[in-house]
Amino acid sequence: MSKSTITVTGLVALLGAILTGSGEFMLHFDPLARFADNQFFLGDIKSRITDSETLHGLNDQGMEVCIQSELDAVRLGANTFDERAIGLVLRSVQGNLRACRNLCYGSMVEACRENKKIVSLTHVNNVLVQPHWRSHEALIKQQAD
């Protein structure tokens, strides 16, 4: 058997596999996304969706406890953030724990850049000035001006 015969045979087999697979796909495909009778594509996804409760944001006291526990976990002092910086963090994140963590990390990086041991209001403001901390409307308004 020559090399060209093997190549042609392999290509024909590959084409047959593709056509068989596309036939199975077209059997279950609905271009108008009517999945009432046909649950082939969304059946598995729908079974994973649960009716979870809505997570509400933490209150300011709970957020302060989280910040202090994270500082304790890495053995930083309770005075790592001054009172005004903590207040600005709490107002800015509006109960969102992930935003709080990211804002605190960014503020500590800003303090390290200035060789400071205490995060102040200036450091938090330096982080909040960055574009990804602003709302979409504020960015659009700034571009229009």
N, CA, C and O atoms as CSV, one atom per row, in Angstrom:
chain,resi,resn,atom,element,x,y,z
A,1,MET,N,N,0.843,-1.173,0.000
A,1,MET,CA,C,0.000,0.000,0.000
A,1,MET,C,C,0.887,1.236,0.000
A,1,MET,O,O,1.828,1.338,0.788
A,2,SER,N,N,0.585,2.160,-0.878
A,2,SER,CA,C,1.424,3.343,-0.981
A,2,SER,C,C,0.988,4.395,0.043
A,2,SER,O,O,-0.092,4.321,0.628
A,3,LYS,N,N,1.858,5.356,0.229
A,3,LYS,CA,C,1.613,6.420,1.194
A,3,LYS,C,C,0.423,7.282,0.784
A,3,LYS,O,O,-0.333,7.732,1.645
A,4,SER,N,N,0.243,7.521,-0.521
A,4,SER,CA,C,-0.883,8.339,-0.991
A,4,SER,C,C,-2.215,7.627,-0.775
A,4,SER,O,O,-3.225,8.276,-0.499
A,5,THR,N,N,-2.228,6.289,-0.899
A,5,THR,CA,C,-3.457,5.529,-0.662
A,5,THR,C,C,-3.863,5.608,0.805
A,5,THR,O,O,-5.044,5.760,1.115
A,6,ILE,N,N,-2.892,5.504,1.707
A,6,ILE,CA,C,-3.159,5.605,3.142
A,6,ILE,C,C,-3.670,7.002,3.489
A,6,ILE,O,O,-4.582,7.153,4.303
A,7,THR,N,N,-3.080,8.017,2.869
A,7,THR,CA,C,-3.495,9.400,3.128
A,7,THR,C,C,-4.927,9.626,2.663
A,7,THR,O,O,-5.727,10.226,3.380
A,8,VAL,N,N,-5.256,9.145,1.454
A,8,VAL,CA,C,-6.610,9.310,0.916
A,8,VAL,C,C,-7.613,8.556,1.785
A,8,VAL,O,O,-8.688,9.076,2.084
A,9,THR,N,N,-7.271,7.335,2.190
A,9,THR,CA,C,-8.156,6.542,3.045
A,9,THR,C,C,-8.389,7.250,4.378
A,9,THR,O,O,-9.513,7.270,4.880
A,10,GLY,N,N,-7.349,7.823,4.946
A,10,GLY,CA,C,-7.476,8.557,6.213
A,10,GLY,C,C,-8.344,9.787,6.063
A,10,GLY,O,O,-9.147,10.087,6.947
A,11,LEU,N,N,-8.198,10.504,4.960
A,11,LEU,CA,C,-9.018,11.698,4.730
A,11,LEU,C,C,-10.483,11.344,4.531
A,11,LEU,O,O,-11.366,12.053,5.015
A,12,VAL,N,N,-10.750,10.236,3.811
A,12,VAL,CA,C,-12.130,9.802,3.602
A,12,VAL,C,C,-12.749,9.409,4.948
A,12,VAL,O,O,-13.906,9.730,5.217
A,13,ALA,N,N,-11.982,8.718,5.785
A,13,ALA,CA,C,-12.487,8.320,7.110
A,13,ALA,C,C,-12.748,9.549,7.975
A,13,ALA,O,O,-13.746,9.597,8.693
A,14,LEU,N,N,-11.872,10.532,7.916
A,14,LEU,CA,C,-12.057,11.769,8.677
A,14,LEU,C,C,-13.290,12.517,8.199
A,14,LEU,O,O,-14.060,13.027,9.011
A,15,LEU,N,N,-13.484,12.586,6.884
A,15,LEU,CA,C,-14.662,13.242,6.325
A,15,LEU,C,C,-15.939,12.524,6.755
A,15,LEU,O,O,-16.938,13.169,7.073
A,16,GLY,N,N,-15.909,11.201,6.767
A,16,GLY,CA,C,-17.067,10.421,7.211
A,16,GLY,C,C,-17.379,10.676,8.682
A,16,GLY,O,O,-18.544,10.785,9.064
A,17,ALA,N,N,-16.342,10.771,9.502
A,17,ALA,CA,C,-16.554,11.034,10.931
A,17,ALA,C,C,-17.141,12.421,11.142
A,17,ALA,O,O,-18.024,12.605,11.980
A,18,ILE,N,N,-16.653,13.398,10.383
A,18,ILE,CA,C,-17.174,14.764,10.500
A,18,ILE,C,C,-18.625,14.817,10.061
A,18,ILE,O,O,-19.455,15.426,10.736
A,19,LEU,N,N,-18.941,14.189,8.945
A,19,LEU,CA,C,-20.321,14.206,8.449
A,19,LEU,C,C,-21.275,13.471,9.396
A,19,LEU,O,O,-22.406,13.913,9.597
A,20,THR,N,N,-20.834,12.372,9.969
A,20,THR,CA,C,-21.669,11.650,10.933
A,20,THR,C,C,-21.906,12.501,12.168
A,20,THR,O,O,-23.027,12.569,12.671
A,21,GLY,N,N,-20.857,13.149,12.657
A,21,GLY,CA,C,-20.989,14.016,13.823
A,21,GLY,C,C,-21.862,15.212,13.541
A,21,GLY,O,O,-22.665,15.597,14.390
A,22,SER,N,N,-21.730,15.810,12.378
A,22,SER,CA,C,-22.564,16.970,12.053
A,22,SER,C,C,-24.010,16.555,11.854
A,22,SER,O,O,-24.918,17.339,12.129
A,23,GLY,N,N,-24.241,15.342,11.383
A,23,GLY,CA,C,-25.613,14.853,11.258
A,23,GLY,C,C,-26.272,14.732,12.620
A,23,GLY,O,O,-27.430,15.116,12.790
A,24,GLU,N,N,-25.542,14.201,13.592
A,24,GLU,CA,C,-26.059,14.106,14.960
A,24,GLU,C,C,-26.298,15.500,15.529
A,24,GLU,O,O,-27.293,15.730,16.215
A,25,PHE,N,N,-25.389,16.426,15.246
A,25,PHE,CA,C,-25.545,17.804,15.706
A,25,PHE,C,C,-26.786,18.436,15.093
A,25,PHE,O,O,-27.580,19.058,15.800
A,26,MET,N,N,-26.960,18.284,13.791
A,26,MET,CA,C,-28.106,18.891,13.117
A,26,MET,C,C,-29.424,18.251,13.550
A,26,MET,O,O,-30.478,18.884,13.483
A,27,LEU,N,N,-29.362,17.001,13.992
A,27,LEU,CA,C,-30.555,16.331,14.482
A,27,LEU,C,C,-31.103,17.019,15.733
A,27,LEU,O,O,-32.315,17.085,15.934
A,28,HIS,N,N,-30.200,17.529,16.566
A,28,HIS,CA,C,-30.596,18.146,17.828
A,28,HIS,C,C,-30.541,19.670,17.811
A,28,HIS,O,O,-30.931,20.304,18.791
A,29,PHE,N,N,-30.074,20.262,16.740
A,29,PHE,CA,C,-29.898,21.714,16.694
A,29,PHE,C,C,-31.205,22.403,16.326
A,29,PHE,O,O,-31.914,21.969,15.418
A,30,ASP,N,N,-31.513,23.475,17.037
A,30,ASP,CA,C,-32.703,24.275,16.750
A,30,ASP,C,C,-32.251,25.718,16.590
A,30,ASP,O,O,-31.945,26.363,17.593
A,31,PRO,N,N,-32.197,26.251,15.376
A,31,PRO,CA,C,-31.678,27.608,15.176
A,31,PRO,C,C,-32.536,28.693,15.823
A,31,PRO,O,O,-32.052,29.805,16.036
A,32,LEU,N,N,-33.788,28.399,16.137
A,32,LEU,CA,C,-34.654,29.398,16.768
A,32,LEU,C,C,-34.655,29.271,18.284
A,32,LEU,O,O,-35.404,29.971,18.965
A,33,ALA,N,N,-33.833,28.394,18.810
A,33,ALA,CA,C,-33.665,28.204,20.250
A,33,ALA,C,C,-34.971,27.847,20.937
A,33,ALA,O,O,-35.270,28.361,22.015
A,34,ARG,N,N,-35.743,26.979,20.325
A,34,ARG,CA,C,-36.971,26.479,20.956
A,34,ARG,C,C,-36.604,25.185,21.649
A,34,ARG,O,O,-36.494,24.142,21.005
A,35,PHE,N,N,-36.414,25.243,22.947
A,35,PHE,CA,C,-35.927,24.082,23.671
A,35,PHE,C,C,-37.034,23.380,24.466
A,35,PHE,O,O,-36.736,22.624,25.391
A,36,ALA,N,N,-38.296,23.616,24.125
A,36,ALA,CA,C,-39.378,22.997,24.873
A,36,ALA,C,C,-39.366,21.478,24.671
A,36,ALA,O,O,-39.461,20.724,25.640
A,37,ASP,N,N,-39.251,21.034,23.435
A,37,ASP,CA,C,-39.248,19.602,23.162
A,37,ASP,C,C,-37.835,19.029,23.122
A,37,ASP,O,O,-37.632,17.842,23.377
A,38,ASN,N,N,-36.874,19.868,22.805
A,38,ASN,CA,C,-35.508,19.419,22.578
A,38,ASN,C,C,-34.623,19.925,23.717
A,38,ASN,O,O,-34.243,21.095,23.713
A,39,GLN,N,N,-34.289,19.088,24.679
A,39,GLN,CA,C,-33.474,19.492,25.826
A,39,GLN,C,C,-32.035,19.005,25.679
A,39,GLN,O,O,-31.321,18.882,26.674
A,40,PHE,N,N,-31.606,18.729,24.459
A,40,PHE,CA,C,-30.273,18.169,24.254
A,40,PHE,C,C,-29.173,19.136,24.716
A,40,PHE,O,O,-28.238,18.728,25.404
A,41,PHE,N,N,-29.286,20.412,24.337
A,41,PHE,CA,C,-28.221,21.358,24.642
A,41,PHE,C,C,-28.348,21.966,26.035
A,41,PHE,O,O,-27.352,22.056,26.753
A,42,LEU,N,N,-29.547,22.385,26.435
A,42,LEU,CA,C,-29.704,23.100,27.698
A,42,LEU,C,C,-30.132,22.220,28.860
A,42,LEU,O,O,-30.209,22.701,29.991
A,43,GLY,N,N,-30.411,20.959,28.619
A,43,GLY,CA,C,-30.881,20.100,29.697
A,43,GLY,C,C,-29.897,20.002,30.836
A,43,GLY,O,O,-30.290,20.089,31.999
A,44,ASP,N,N,-28.621,19.822,30.529
A,44,ASP,CA,C,-27.621,19.678,31.565
A,44,ASP,C,C,-27.411,20.998,32.316
A,44,ASP,O,O,-27.237,21.000,33.534
A,45,ILE,N,N,-27.428,22.110,31.590
A,45,ILE,CA,C,-27.222,23.414,32.226
A,45,ILE,C,C,-28.383,23.741,33.156
A,45,ILE,O,O,-28.168,24.224,34.268
A,46,LYS,N,N,-29.603,23.485,32.714
A,46,LYS,CA,C,-30.764,23.789,33.547
A,46,LYS,C,C,-30.776,22.956,34.816
A,46,LYS,O,O,-31.282,23.409,35.842
A,47,SER,N,N,-30.234,21.756,34.769
A,47,SER,CA,C,-30.234,20.919,35.961
A,47,SER,C,C,-29.241,21.423,37.001
A,47,SER,O,O,-29.358,21.068,38.174
A,48,ARG,N,N,-28.281,22.230,36.610
A,48,ARG,CA,C,-27.283,22.750,37.545
A,48,ARG,C,C,-27.692,24.063,38.186
A,48,ARG,O,O,-27.092,24.471,39.180
A,49,ILE,N,N,-28.690,24.729,37.646
A,49,ILE,CA,C,-29.126,26.007,38.190
A,49,ILE,C,C,-29.984,25.743,39.415
A,49,ILE,O,O,-30.924,24.949,39.366
A,50,THR,N,N,-29.661,26.403,40.499
A,50,THR,CA,C,-30.446,26.244,41.723
A,50,THR,C,C,-31.116,27.568,42.044
A,50,THR,O,O,-30.708,28.629,41.571
A,51,ASP,N,N,-32.129,27.476,42.841
A,51,ASP,CA,C,-32.802,28.695,43.288
A,51,ASP,C,C,-32.129,29.189,44.558
A,51,ASP,O,O,-32.651,29.011,45.659
A,52,SER,N,N,-30.989,29.798,44.402
A,52,SER,CA,C,-30.228,30.293,45.538
A,52,SER,C,C,-30.804,31.607,46.017
A,52,SER,O,O,-31.514,32.303,45.290
A,53,GLU,N,N,-30.486,31.926,47.241
A,53,GLU,CA,C,-30.932,33.192,47.782
A,53,GLU,C,C,-30.012,34.299,47.314
A,53,GLU,O,O,-28.851,34.062,46.978
A,54,THR,N,N,-30.536,35.496,47.296
A,54,THR,CA,C,-29.745,36.656,46.933
A,54,THR,C,C,-28.826,37.010,48.097
A,54,THR,O,O,-29.265,37.104,49.243
A,55,LEU,N,N,-27.564,37.203,47.793
A,55,LEU,CA,C,-26.622,37.601,48.836
A,55,LEU,C,C,-26.676,39.111,49.006
A,55,LEU,O,O,-26.484,39.863,48.050
A,56,HIS,N,N,-26.933,39.535,50.204
A,56,HIS,CA,C,-26.956,40.954,50.500
A,56,HIS,C,C,-25.581,41.369,51.016
A,56,HIS,O,O,-24.849,40.551,51.575
A,57,GLY,N,N,-25.238,42.621,50.831
A,57,GLY,CA,C,-23.948,43.126,51.272
A,57,GLY,C,C,-23.831,43.142,52.786
A,57,GLY,O,O,-24.827,43.188,53.508
A,58,LEU,N,N,-22.602,43.103,53.242
A,58,LEU,CA,C,-22.352,43.181,54.675
A,58,LEU,C,C,-22.573,44.607,55.165
A,58,LEU,O,O,-22.414,45.569,54.414
A,59,ASN,N,N,-22.935,44.724,56.417
A,59,ASN,CA,C,-23.024,46.070,56.990
A,59,ASN,C,C,-21.617,46.544,57.350
A,59,ASN,O,O,-20.660,45.773,57.285
A,60,ASP,N,N,-21.500,47.808,57.726
A,60,ASP,CA,C,-20.178,48.386,57.977
A,60,ASP,C,C,-19.447,47.678,59.116
A,60,ASP,O,O,-18.236,47.470,59.044
A,61,GLN,N,N,-20.181,47.311,60.163
A,61,GLN,CA,C,-19.539,46.651,61.294
A,61,GLN,C,C,-18.996,45.281,60.880
A,61,GLN,O,O,-17.882,44.917,61.256
A,62,GLY,N,N,-19.772,44.528,60.113
A,62,GLY,CA,C,-19.307,43.233,59.630
A,62,GLY,C,C,-18.112,43.358,58.701
A,62,GLY,O,O,-17.210,42.521,58.709
A,63,MET,N,N,-18.120,44.417,57.900
A,63,MET,CA,C,-17.002,44.647,56.988
A,63,MET,C,C,-15.725,44.984,57.775
A,63,MET,O,O,-14.640,44.520,57.425
A,64,GLU,N,N,-15.856,45.784,58.826
A,64,GLU,CA,C,-14.689,46.106,59.659
A,64,GLU,C,C,-14.142,44.864,60.330
A,64,GLU,O,O,-12.926,44.699,60.438
A,65,VAL,N,N,-15.025,43.990,60.781
A,65,VAL,CA,C,-14.583,42.738,61.404
A,65,VAL,C,C,-13.813,41.899,60.391
A,65,VAL,O,O,-12.796,41.298,60.738
A,66,CYS,N,N,-14.281,41.848,59.145
A,66,CYS,CA,C,-13.578,41.092,58.097
A,66,CYS,C,C,-12.199,41.681,57.828
A,66,CYS,O,O,-11.220,40.947,57.689
A,67,ILE,N,N,-12.125,42.997,57.755
A,67,ILE,CA,C,-10.824,43.640,57.514
A,67,ILE,C,C,-9.862,43.330,58.657
A,67,ILE,O,O,-8.704,42.984,58.423
A,68,GLN,N,N,-10.347,43.456,59.904
A,68,GLN,CA,C,-9.481,43.189,61.050
A,68,GLN,C,C,-9.059,41.722,61.112
A,68,GLN,O,O,-7.921,41.422,61.472
A,69,SER,N,N,-9.964,40.806,60.765
A,69,SER,CA,C,-9.596,39.385,60.789
A,69,SER,C,C,-8.550,39.071,59.721
A,69,SER,O,O,-7.655,38.257,59.948
A,70,GLU,N,N,-8.659,39.713,58.557
A,70,GLU,CA,C,-7.637,39.508,57.521
A,70,GLU,C,C,-6.294,40.084,57.949
A,70,GLU,O,O,-5.248,39.488,57.692
A,71,LEU,N,N,-6.322,41.232,58.596
A,71,LEU,CA,C,-5.074,41.814,59.097
A,71,LEU,C,C,-4.466,40.933,60.181
A,71,LEU,O,O,-3.248,40.758,60.230
A,72,ASP,N,N,-5.313,40.373,61.057
A,72,ASP,CA,C,-4.820,39.470,62.101
A,72,ASP,C,C,-4.241,38.196,61.505
A,72,ASP,O,O,-3.258,37.663,62.019
A,73,ALA,N,N,-4.841,37.704,60.427
A,73,ALA,CA,C,-4.375,36.468,59.798
A,73,ALA,C,C,-2.962,36.614,59.241
A,73,ALA,O,O,-2.198,35.649,59.226
A,74,VAL,N,N,-2.612,37.804,58.787
A,74,VAL,CA,C,-1.260,38.029,58.253
A,74,VAL,C,C,-0.370,38.751,59.258
A,74,VAL,O,O,0.723,39.207,58.922
A,75,ARG,N,N,-0.854,38.846,60.498
A,75,ARG,CA,C,-0.112,39.419,61.622
A,75,ARG,C,C,0.275,40.872,61.418
A,75,ARG,O,O,1.379,41.297,61.758
A,76,LEU,N,N,-0.660,41.622,60.855
A,76,LEU,CA,C,-0.488,43.073,60.776
A,76,LEU,C,C,-1.279,43.701,61.909
A,76,LEU,O,O,-2.272,43.136,62.368
A,77,GLY,N,N,-0.849,44.856,62.355
A,77,GLY,CA,C,-1.498,45.511,63.479
A,77,GLY,C,C,-2.866,46.059,63.129
A,77,GLY,O,O,-3.205,46.243,61.960
A,78,ALA,N,N,-3.640,46.314,64.164
A,78,ALA,CA,C,-4.977,46.879,63.978
A,78,ALA,C,C,-4.914,48.311,63.478
A,78,ALA,O,O,-5.899,48.835,62.960
A,79,ASN,N,N,-3.756,48.946,63.631
A,79,ASN,CA,C,-3.604,50.330,63.173
A,79,ASN,C,C,-3.013,50.414,61.766
A,79,ASN,O,O,-2.502,51.467,61.385
A,80,THR,N,N,-3.069,49.340,60.989
A,80,THR,CA,C,-2.541,49.358,59.623
A,80,THR,C,C,-3.297,50.365,58.770
A,80,THR,O,O,-2.698,51.050,57.941
A,81,PHE,N,N,-4.619,50.462,58.968
A,81,PHE,CA,C,-5.448,51.456,58.294
A,81,PHE,C,C,-5.875,52.489,59.321
A,81,PHE,O,O,-6.306,52.128,60.416
A,82,ASP,N,N,-5.763,53.773,58.986
A,82,ASP,CA,C,-6.289,54.767,59.920
A,82,ASP,C,C,-7.811,54.857,59.791
A,82,ASP,O,O,-8.385,54.320,58.843
A,83,GLU,N,N,-8.454,55.520,60.722
A,83,GLU,CA,C,-9.921,55.541,60.793
A,83,GLU,C,C,-10.566,56.128,59.538
A,83,GLU,O,O,-11.567,55.607,59.047
A,84,ARG,N,N,-9.988,57.215,59.022
A,84,ARG,CA,C,-10.575,57.839,57.834
A,84,ARG,C,C,-10.452,56.939,56.610
A,84,ARG,O,O,-11.345,56.917,55.762
A,85,ALA,N,N,-9.340,56.188,56.513
A,85,ALA,CA,C,-9.159,55.267,55.388
A,85,ALA,C,C,-10.176,54.129,55.466
A,85,ALA,O,O,-10.756,53.736,54.453
A,86,ILE,N,N,-10.387,53.604,56.669
A,86,ILE,CA,C,-11.390,52.546,56.837
A,86,ILE,C,C,-12.771,53.069,56.466
A,86,ILE,O,O,-13.544,52.376,55.805
A,87,GLY,N,N,-13.079,54.281,56.888
A,87,GLY,CA,C,-14.376,54.870,56.565
A,87,GLY,C,C,-14.584,55.009,55.068
A,87,GLY,O,O,-15.670,54.721,54.565
A,88,LEU,N,N,-13.560,55.445,54.353
A,88,LEU,CA,C,-13.670,55.585,52.902
A,88,LEU,C,C,-13.809,54.227,52.227
A,88,LEU,O,O,-14.579,54.085,51.277
A,89,VAL,N,N,-13.079,53.234,52.704
A,89,VAL,CA,C,-13.198,51.883,52.149
A,89,VAL,C,C,-14.622,51.383,52.319
A,89,VAL,O,O,-15.206,50.848,51.377
A,90,LEU,N,N,-15.188,51.550,53.504
A,90,LEU,CA,C,-16.538,51.059,53.777
A,90,LEU,C,C,-17.575,51.777,52.919
A,90,LEU,O,O,-18.521,51.151,52.440
A,91,ARG,N,N,-17.410,53.073,52.723
A,91,ARG,CA,C,-18.362,53.812,51.868
A,91,ARG,C,C,-18.224,53.418,50.414
A,91,ARG,O,O,-19.217,53.363,49.689
A,92,SER,N,N,-17.019,53.147,49.983
A,92,SER,CA,C,-16.776,52.876,48.566
A,92,SER,C,C,-17.244,51.491,48.140
A,92,SER,O,O,-17.738,51.327,47.025
A,93,VAL,N,N,-17.098,50.504,48.998
A,93,VAL,CA,C,-17.393,49.130,48.591
A,93,VAL,C,C,-18.852,48.757,48.773
A,93,VAL,O,O,-19.309,47.783,48.175
A,94,GLN,N,N,-19.585,49.486,49.569
A,94,GLN,CA,C,-21.025,49.295,49.752
A,94,GLN,C,C,-21.399,47.854,50.096
A,94,GLN,O,O,-22.362,47.316,49.548
A,95,GLY,N,N,-20.645,47.231,50.997
A,95,GLY,CA,C,-20.971,45.892,51.476
A,95,GLY,C,C,-20.432,44.750,50.641
A,95,GLY,O,O,-20.669,43.591,50.982
A,96,ASN,N,N,-19.719,45.026,49.563
A,96,ASN,CA,C,-19.172,43.991,48.693
A,96,ASN,C,C,-17.826,43.531,49.238
A,96,ASN,O,O,-16.860,44.295,49.251
A,97,LEU,N,N,-17.766,42.285,49.685
A,97,LEU,CA,C,-16.569,41.771,50.331
A,97,LEU,C,C,-15.386,41.683,49.375
A,97,LEU,O,O,-14.255,41.979,49.762
A,98,ARG,N,N,-15.631,41.280,48.128
A,98,ARG,CA,C,-14.535,41.185,47.162
A,98,ARG,C,C,-13.974,42.554,46.829
A,98,ARG,O,O,-12.759,42.723,46.732
A,99,ALA,N,N,-14.849,43.532,46.654
A,99,ALA,CA,C,-14.383,44.896,46.382
A,99,ALA,C,C,-13.597,45.428,47.572
A,99,ALA,O,O,-12.603,46.132,47.395
A,100,CYS,N,N,-14.034,45.098,48.777
A,100,CYS,CA,C,-13.323,45.532,49.986
A,100,CYS,C,C,-11.912,44.950,50.012
A,100,CYS,O,O,-10.941,45.659,50.277
A,101,ARG,N,N,-11.814,43.660,49.737
A,101,ARG,CA,C,-10.498,43.019,49.729
A,101,ARG,C,C,-9.592,43.652,48.686
A,101,ARG,O,O,-8.433,43.953,48.973
A,102,ASN,N,N,-10.108,43.856,47.477
A,102,ASN,CA,C,-9.284,44.427,46.412
A,102,ASN,C,C,-8.876,45.858,46.716
A,102,ASN,O,O,-7.747,46.258,46.431
A,103,LEU,N,N,-9.791,46.635,47.295
A,103,LEU,CA,C,-9.465,48.020,47.628
A,103,LEU,C,C,-8.439,48.076,48.753
A,103,LEU,O,O,-7.545,48.921,48.723
A,104,CYS,N,N,-8.547,47.201,49.735
A,104,CYS,CA,C,-7.566,47.166,50.825
A,104,CYS,C,C,-6.193,46.746,50.313
A,104,CYS,O,O,-5.177,47.329,50.691
A,105,TYR,N,N,-6.168,45.728,49.450
A,105,TYR,CA,C,-4.880,45.310,48.879
A,105,TYR,C,C,-4.241,46.439,48.078
A,105,TYR,O,O,-3.054,46.726,48.231
A,106,GLY,N,N,-5.030,47.068,47.234
A,106,GLY,CA,C,-4.504,48.168,46.433
A,106,GLY,C,C,-4.012,49.318,47.295
A,106,GLY,O,O,-2.991,49.935,46.993
A,107,SER,N,N,-4.733,49.604,48.361
A,107,SER,CA,C,-4.330,50.688,49.261
A,107,SER,C,C,-3.036,50.347,49.975
A,107,SER,O,O,-2.184,51.214,50.170
A,108,MET,N,N,-2.881,49.088,50.368
A,108,MET,CA,C,-1.628,48.693,51.028
A,108,MET,C,C,-0.461,48.743,50.049
A,108,MET,O,O,0.657,49.077,50.444
A,109,VAL,N,N,-0.696,48.421,48.797
A,109,VAL,CA,C,0.372,48.534,47.792
A,109,VAL,C,C,0.772,49.993,47.617
A,109,VAL,O,O,1.958,50.307,47.514
A,110,GLU,N,N,-0.226,50.891,47.583
A,110,GLU,CA,C,0.081,52.323,47.483
A,110,GLU,C,C,0.887,52.801,48.679
A,110,GLU,O,O,1.809,53.602,48.520
A,111,ALA,N,N,0.558,52.328,49.866
A,111,ALA,CA,C,1.314,52.707,51.063
A,111,ALA,C,C,2.746,52.179,50.988
A,111,ALA,O,O,3.684,52.863,51.397
A,112,CYS,N,N,2.913,50.965,50.468
A,112,CYS,CA,C,4.267,50.406,50.317
A,112,CYS,C,C,5.091,51.198,49.314
A,112,CYS,O,O,6.301,51.354,49.482
A,113,ARG,N,N,4.435,51.701,48.265
A,113,ARG,CA,C,5.157,52.504,47.273
A,113,ARG,C,C,5.731,53.778,47.891
A,113,ARG,O,O,6.778,54.271,47.470
A,114,GLU,N,N,5.028,54.300,48.895
A,114,GLU,CA,C,5.501,55.517,49.568
A,114,GLU,C,C,6.306,55.210,50.830
A,114,GLU,O,O,6.643,56.119,51.589
A,115,ASN,N,N,6.613,53.938,51.054
A,115,ASN,CA,C,7.342,53.487,52.240
A,115,ASN,C,C,6.663,53.909,53.538
A,115,ASN,O,O,7.327,54.329,54.486
A,116,LYS,N,N,5.347,53.794,53.575
A,116,LYS,CA,C,4.565,54.115,54.765
A,116,LYS,C,C,4.083,52.826,55.407
A,116,LYS,O,O,3.849,51.833,54.719
A,117,LYS,N,N,3.934,52.843,56.729
A,117,LYS,CA,C,3.464,51.665,57.447
A,117,LYS,C,C,1.977,51.723,57.733
A,117,LYS,O,O,1.371,50.703,58.059
A,118,ILE,N,N,1.381,52.892,57.618
A,118,ILE,CA,C,-0.039,53.062,57.886
A,118,ILE,C,C,-0.720,53.547,56.612
A,118,ILE,O,O,-0.280,54.511,55.986
A,119,VAL,N,N,-1.806,52.862,56.236
A,119,VAL,CA,C,-2.571,53.233,55.051
A,119,VAL,C,C,-3.456,54.415,55.417
A,119,VAL,O,O,-4.232,54.352,56.371
A,120,SER,N,N,-3.332,55.481,54.657
A,120,SER,CA,C,-4.102,56.689,54.955
A,120,SER,C,C,-5.158,56.926,53.880
A,120,SER,O,O,-5.284,56.167,52.919
A,121,LEU,N,N,-5.894,57.984,54.073
A,121,LEU,CA,C,-6.942,58.373,53.140
A,121,LEU,C,C,-6.376,58.625,51.744
A,121,LEU,O,O,-7.026,58.316,50.745
A,122,THR,N,N,-5.194,59.172,51.672
A,122,THR,CA,C,-4.549,59.456,50.387
A,122,THR,C,C,-4.304,58.173,49.590
A,122,THR,O,O,-4.501,58.142,48.375
A,123,HIS,N,N,-3.877,57.122,50.279
A,123,HIS,CA,C,-3.597,55.866,49.586
A,123,HIS,C,C,-4.873,55.249,49.029
A,123,HIS,O,O,-4.881,54.735,47.911
A,124,VAL,N,N,-5.946,55.299,49.805
A,124,VAL,CA,C,-7.218,54.757,49.329
A,124,VAL,C,C,-7.719,55.577,48.138
A,124,VAL,O,O,-8.213,55.014,47.162
A,125,ASN,N,N,-7.593,56.898,48.217
A,125,ASN,CA,C,-8.008,57.757,47.097
A,125,ASN,C,C,-7.196,57.493,45.847
A,125,ASN,O,O,-7.735,57.530,44.741
A,126,ASN,N,N,-5.890,57.222,46.004
A,126,ASN,CA,C,-5.052,56.907,44.845
A,126,ASN,C,C,-5.541,55.656,44.130
A,126,ASN,O,O,-5.445,55.561,42.906
A,127,VAL,N,N,-6.064,54.695,44.885
A,127,VAL,CA,C,-6.596,53.483,44.268
A,127,VAL,C,C,-7.942,53.782,43.615
A,127,VAL,O,O,-8.214,53.311,42.511
A,128,LEU,N,N,-8.783,54.562,44.289
A,128,LEU,CA,C,-10.125,54.838,43.766
A,128,LEU,C,C,-10.111,55.706,42.511
A,128,LEU,O,O,-11.095,55.728,41.770
A,129,VAL,N,N,-9.025,56.412,42.262
A,129,VAL,CA,C,-8.921,57.260,41.071
A,129,VAL,C,C,-8.733,56.412,39.815
A,129,VAL,O,O,-9.037,56.864,38.711
A,130,GLN,N,N,-8.240,55.201,39.973
A,130,GLN,CA,C,-7.988,54.339,38.824
A,130,GLN,C,C,-9.301,54.006,38.119
A,130,GLN,O,O,-10.331,53.854,38.776
A,131,PRO,N,N,-9.278,53.893,36.796
A,131,PRO,CA,C,-10.517,53.771,36.014
A,131,PRO,C,C,-11.406,52.582,36.385
A,131,PRO,O,O,-12.630,52.709,36.333
A,132,HIS,N,N,-10.848,51.454,36.749
A,132,HIS,CA,C,-11.693,50.294,37.012
A,132,HIS,C,C,-12.467,50.410,38.328
A,132,HIS,O,O,-13.319,49.569,38.615
A,133,TRP,N,N,-12.185,51.432,39.125
A,133,TRP,CA,C,-12.948,51.658,40.353
A,133,TRP,C,C,-14.086,52.643,40.138
A,133,TRP,O,O,-14.936,52.810,41.014
A,134,ARG,N,N,-14.111,53.289,38.994
A,134,ARG,CA,C,-15.178,54.247,38.723
A,134,ARG,C,C,-16.344,53.558,38.033
A,134,ARG,O,O,-16.181,52.514,37.402
A,135,SER,N,N,-17.510,54.148,38.160
A,135,SER,CA,C,-18.681,53.575,37.511
A,135,SER,C,C,-18.605,53.833,36.010
A,135,SER,O,O,-17.872,54.707,35.546
A,136,HIS,N,N,-19.367,53.063,35.277
A,136,HIS,CA,C,-19.395,53.204,33.827
A,136,HIS,C,C,-19.879,54.592,33.422
A,136,HIS,O,O,-19.347,55.194,32.490
A,137,GLU,N,N,-20.895,55.100,34.132
A,137,GLU,CA,C,-21.445,56.425,33.816
A,137,GLU,C,C,-20.409,57.520,34.039
A,137,GLU,O,O,-20.320,58.466,33.257
A,138,ALA,N,N,-19.623,57.387,35.115
A,138,ALA,CA,C,-18.592,58.397,35.402
A,138,ALA,C,C,-17.515,58.393,34.317
A,138,ALA,O,O,-17.016,59.452,33.934
A,139,LEU,N,N,-17.158,57.216,33.827
A,139,LEU,CA,C,-16.153,57.153,32.763
A,139,LEU,C,C,-16.660,57.775,31.468
A,139,LEU,O,O,-15.921,58.480,30.780
A,140,ILE,N,N,-17.931,57.510,31.135
A,140,ILE,CA,C,-18.524,58.090,29.935
A,140,ILE,C,C,-18.568,59.609,30.064
A,140,ILE,O,O,-18.246,60.325,29.116
A,141,LYS,N,N,-18.963,60.094,31.224
A,141,LYS,CA,C,-19.049,61.541,31.453
A,141,LYS,C,C,-17.676,62.188,31.347
A,141,LYS,O,O,-17.546,63.282,30.798
A,142,GLN,N,N,-16.643,61.515,31.873
A,142,GLN,CA,C,-15.290,62.064,31.802
A,142,GLN,C,C,-14.815,62.131,30.358
A,142,GLN,O,O,-14.154,63.098,29.976
A,143,GLN,N,N,-15.136,61.128,29.547
A,143,GLN,CA,C,-14.712,61.127,28.148
A,143,GLN,C,C,-15.428,62.204,27.357
A,143,GLN,O,O,-14.868,62.745,26.404
A,144,ALA,N,N,-16.665,62.528,27.737
A,144,ALA,CA,C,-17.425,63.544,27.028
A,144,ALA,C,C,-16.892,64.945,27.323
A,144,ALA,O,O,-17.009,65.845,26.491
A,145,ASP,N,N,-16.309,65.127,28.501
A,145,ASP,CA,C,-15.794,66.459,28.877
A,145,ASP,C,C,-14.495,66.776,28.230
A,145,ASP,O,O,-13.943,67.854,28.450
